[in-house]
Amino acid sequence: MRPRHSAHRAALLLAGLAAVSVVVAAAAEHLAWPVAPAFPWAHSGSYSYVAGRSGEAVAHGAQVVAWGSSALAVVLSLAAAVAGVVASIARRTDGAARS
């Protein structure tokens, strides 16, 4: 027998992980911003900062992390939504089966 709220907990866990992924993406974007922002539209095009090779490498690495974290946040958000729907359906069918 499975626990009653396992699907609900899974949805909350996925939503929490998506939120953490958004925070990581925002931090990486902040780190990459002066040289190579991952999301230039968020800065109104003002990002002409000159950096050395190490600064550019860090900025491009942070850019990749920001893009990856953003993509992960989207996937986790969709998974949380699906898990929430599954939990809702399971709750309804469980109530109907017990009646």
Number of C-alpha atoms within 10 A of each C-alpha: 3 6 6 12 12 12 22 19 15 16 24 16 15 22 21 16 17 24 15 14 21 19 16 19 25 19 15 24 24 16 20 26 23 18 20 22 24 24 16 13 9 11 11 8 10 12 14 10 9 10 12 8 9 9 15 16 15 16 24 20 15 24 24 18 20 27 17 14 21 20 16 17 24 14 14 21 19 16 17 24 16 14 22 20 15 15 20 14 13 16 16 11 12 12 10 9 8 6 6
